Amino acid sequence: MSVSVWRDFSKSDPNAASLRVDVAIIGAGVAGLAVARHCVQRGLVPAVIEARDLAAGATGKNAGFAMTGLADPYESLVERFGRRTAKEIWTVSQANLREIVDDVVACEGVACDLVPYGSVVAAWDEREQAVLERSCAMLVHDGFDVRWLDRAASREKLGSDRYFGGIFVAQDHGIHPVKLAHAVAANVRSAGGHVLLGHEVRAIEQSRGAVSVHTSHGTIHASFAILCTNAYTRTLEPSLGALVRPVRGQALCLEGVDDSLRALLYTDDGFQYARPLPDGRVVAGGWRRAFADSEVGLGDECPEGVQAGIEAWLRDRWPQWSSARVTHRWSGAMGFSPDGLPLIGTLADRPRVAYAVGFTGHGLGFAFAAARAAVRKVLGEGDAGIFDHARLQ
Ligand SMILES: Cc1cc2nc3c(=O)[nH]c(=O)nc-3n(C[C@H](O)[C@H](O)[C@H](O)COP(=O)(O)OP(=O)(O)OC[C@H]3O[C@@H](n4cnc5c(N)ncnc54)[C@H](O)[C@@H]3O)c2cc1C
């Protein structure tokens, strides 16, 4: 099993119960915990039911980029979804980010190792430069607070002279995702919610206006259930298998670097990324493009090719890091939706069971906004907006 740098902080918290609650939430990743947080804010009693540990899935394996929008350039989003939806995607993810930074971290006084440097989506080559310059102009036109960095300005932020400029988004942050998960779980517990760790959900039944969630430790009775199982969804609900494709993402942590990287960096159409940690190390990942056929499934091994690719990229673009040492290598299973946006819906045969899955590499960017939409959806208060599964039908 591969272990991420964030897990140095995590510890298990097993407990057991058979409960009666308002909302049973399956999965204690950022999505399930955000749903639980929203439930307690609405006066509903949630139980998060997790087979392993807090943030045991992709939430404890990611790179901690809390970013606006999707990895795809704005121009591509406009082509794929239309201008109105592309604008809505950015607006929703901005609100999600504000909720993390202003509410969860600032108001609730939680230290999540925030790195407030902003992000640079940098051009890998002249082709990407042209796409990103057009995207930047469209974003400015649509009212977003972004600006174009020319080559010299991007060198200043990135500590590398190999990029062809980029889009700077000042409000983006780096975060410690496992500390975030622990903070939200503590908030949920202190507000009367339950977080059950080491409880595997084996089946969910609906009868007479309620659901029964059968776990390895007993049955939880609830008015509604919400699946937040992302890449693992098909193992519990095979009917959703075609909707969420498990894709492996890999990352590593490098120590002994200088502080020349002063922003979260996304580049090569979002396929490569790197960011500084508050303690001076760098977390970097990607290199999946060349291994698209093999980097799939739920396994969290770290095949050498991808890791070697990430390392070679870092050493090539930042020659000043030639003597840096890799301290952690890890991988995690992401749940890819068909169009890259999270999916929220209810099961056709059990309408009291909803799902909020398919975060496609952007769980930190959307989970808190998606949580509101998922609760609204399962309570029958309206659709789930840009996340609603209906968009694919
Ligand atoms: C290497 C890597 C880098 C990434 N970088 C970023 C990034 O920088 N920014 C970003 O926004 N996103 C990033 N992502 C994606 C991000 O991690 C995910 O989108 C996000 O964590 C999804 O959260 P989740 O809660 O939906 O799923 P998960 O965190 O995977 O949680 C699902 C949980 O469900 C539990 N579960 C499954 N089945 C059952 C069951 N039957 N019973 C009980 N529990 C069950 C699992 O154990 C798991 O804990 C990255 C992912 C990887 C792998």
The ligand as an SDF file (V2000), in Angstrom:
LIG
                    3D

 53 58  0  0  0  0  0  0  0  0999 V2000
   -2.7400   11.9440   -6.6450 C   0  0  0  0  0  0  0  0  0  0  0  0
   -4.0220   12.7390   -6.5690 C   0  0  0  0  0  0  0  0  0  0  0  0
   -3.9610   14.1190   -6.6000 C   0  0  0  0  0  0  0  0  0  0  0  0
   -5.1280   14.8670   -6.5190 C   0  0  0  0  0  0  0  0  0  0  0  0
   -5.0250   16.2180   -6.3990 N   0  0  0  0  0  0  0  0  0  0  0  0
   -6.1390   16.9510   -6.1650 C   0  0  0  0  0  0  0  0  0  0  0  0
   -6.0480   18.3130   -5.8500 C   0  0  0  0  0  0  0  0  0  0  0  0
   -4.9580   18.8480   -5.6940 O   0  0  0  0  0  0  0  0  0  0  0  0
   -7.1990   19.0210   -5.6880 N   0  0  0  0  0  0  0  0  0  0  0  0
   -8.4210   18.4280   -5.7820 C   0  0  0  0  0  0  0  0  0  0  0  0
   -9.4490   19.1340   -5.6560 O   0  0  0  0  0  0  0  0  0  0  0  0
   -8.5360   17.1240   -6.0180 N   0  0  0  0  0  0  0  0  0  0  0  0
   -7.4380   16.3660   -6.1930 C   0  0  0  0  0  0  0  0  0  0  0  0
   -7.5400   15.0210   -6.3790 N   0  0  0  0  0  0  0  0  0  0  0  0
   -8.8710   14.4270   -6.3980 C   0  0  0  0  0  0  0  0  0  0  0  0
   -9.5010   14.4280   -5.0020 C   0  0  0  0  0  0  0  0  0  0  0  0
   -8.6500   13.7690   -4.1100 O   0  0  0  0  0  0  0  0  0  0  0  0
  -10.8670   13.7610   -5.0720 C   0  0  0  0  0  0  0  0  0  0  0  0
  -11.6750   14.4130   -6.0320 O   0  0  0  0  0  0  0  0  0  0  0  0
  -11.5900   13.8290   -3.7440 C   0  0  0  0  0  0  0  0  0  0  0  0
  -10.7730   13.4200   -2.6910 O   0  0  0  0  0  0  0  0  0  0  0  0
  -12.8380   12.9500   -3.7860 C   0  0  0  0  0  0  0  0  0  0  0  0
  -13.3870   12.9480   -2.5040 O   0  0  0  0  0  0  0  0  0  0  0  0
  -14.5370   11.9310   -2.1680 P   0  0  0  0  0  0  0  0  0  0  0  0
  -14.9200   12.1930   -0.7810 O   0  0  0  0  0  0  0  0  0  0  0  0
  -15.5800   12.0080   -3.2150 O   0  0  0  0  0  0  0  0  0  0  0  0
  -13.8610   10.4830   -2.3510 O   0  0  0  0  0  0  0  0  0  0  0  0
  -12.8150    9.7040   -1.4480 P   0  0  0  0  0  0  0  0  0  0  0  0
  -11.9100   10.6180   -0.7290 O   0  0  0  0  0  0  0  0  0  0  0  0
  -12.2010    8.6510   -2.3030 O   0  0  0  0  0  0  0  0  0  0  0  0
  -13.7220    9.0350   -0.3410 O   0  0  0  0  0  0  0  0  0  0  0  0
  -14.5670    7.9300   -0.5910 C   0  0  0  0  0  0  0  0  0  0  0  0
  -14.6350    7.1530    0.6950 C   0  0  0  0  0  0  0  0  0  0  0  0
  -15.6650    6.1650    0.6030 O   0  0  0  0  0  0  0  0  0  0  0  0
  -15.2570    5.0680    1.3710 C   0  0  0  0  0  0  0  0  0  0  0  0
  -16.0440    3.8980    0.9740 N   0  0  0  0  0  0  0  0  0  0  0  0
  -16.1010    3.3300   -0.2590 C   0  0  0  0  0  0  0  0  0  0  0  0
  -16.9480    2.2710   -0.2440 N   0  0  0  0  0  0  0  0  0  0  0  0
  -17.4390    2.1970    1.0260 C   0  0  0  0  0  0  0  0  0  0  0  0
  -18.3560    1.3180    1.6760 C   0  0  0  0  0  0  0  0  0  0  0  0
  -18.9370    0.2950    1.0250 N   0  0  0  0  0  0  0  0  0  0  0  0
  -18.6390    1.5070    2.9800 N   0  0  0  0  0  0  0  0  0  0  0  0
  -18.0910    2.5690    3.6680 C   0  0  0  0  0  0  0  0  0  0  0  0
  -17.1970    3.4050    3.0990 N   0  0  0  0  0  0  0  0  0  0  0  0
  -16.8790    3.2340    1.7980 C   0  0  0  0  0  0  0  0  0  0  0  0
  -13.7720    4.9400    1.0210 C   0  0  0  0  0  0  0  0  0  0  0  0
  -13.0830    4.1590    1.9800 O   0  0  0  0  0  0  0  0  0  0  0  0
  -13.3450    6.3930    0.9890 C   0  0  0  0  0  0  0  0  0  0  0  0
  -12.8080    6.8310    2.2460 O   0  0  0  0  0  0  0  0  0  0  0  0
   -6.3940   14.2230   -6.4630 C   0  0  0  0  0  0  0  0  0  0  0  0
   -6.4480   12.8310   -6.4240 C   0  0  0  0  0  0  0  0  0  0  0  0
   -5.2700   12.0850   -6.4600 C   0  0  0  0  0  0  0  0  0  0  0  0
   -5.3600   10.5900   -6.3820 C   0  0  0  0  0  0  0  0  0  0  0  0
  1  2  1  0
  2  3  1  0
  2 52  2  0
  3  4  2  0
  4  5  1  0
  4 50  1  0
  5  6  2  0
  6  7  1  0
  6 13  1  0
  7  8  2  0
  7  9  1  0
  9 10  1  0
 10 11  2  0
 10 12  1  0
 12 13  2  0
 13 14  1  0
 14 15  1  0
 14 50  1  0
 15 16  1  0
 16 17  1  0
 16 18  1  0
 18 19  1  0
 18 20  1  0
 20 21  1  0
 20 22  1  0
 22 23  1  0
 23 24  1  0
 24 25  2  0
 24 26  1  0
 24 27  1  0
 27 28  1  0
 28 29  2  0
 28 30  1  0
 28 31  1  0
 31 32  1  0
 32 33  1  0
 33 34  1  0
 33 48  1  0
 34 35  1  0
 35 36  1  0
 35 46  1  0
 36 37  1  0
 36 45  1  0
 37 38  2  0
 38 39  1  0
 39 40  1  0
 39 45  2  0
 40 41  1  0
 40 42  2  0
 42 43  1  0
 43 44  2  0
 44 45  1  0
 46 47  1  0
 46 48  1  0
 48 49  1  0
 50 51  2  0
 51 52  1  0
 52 53  1  0
M  END
$$$$
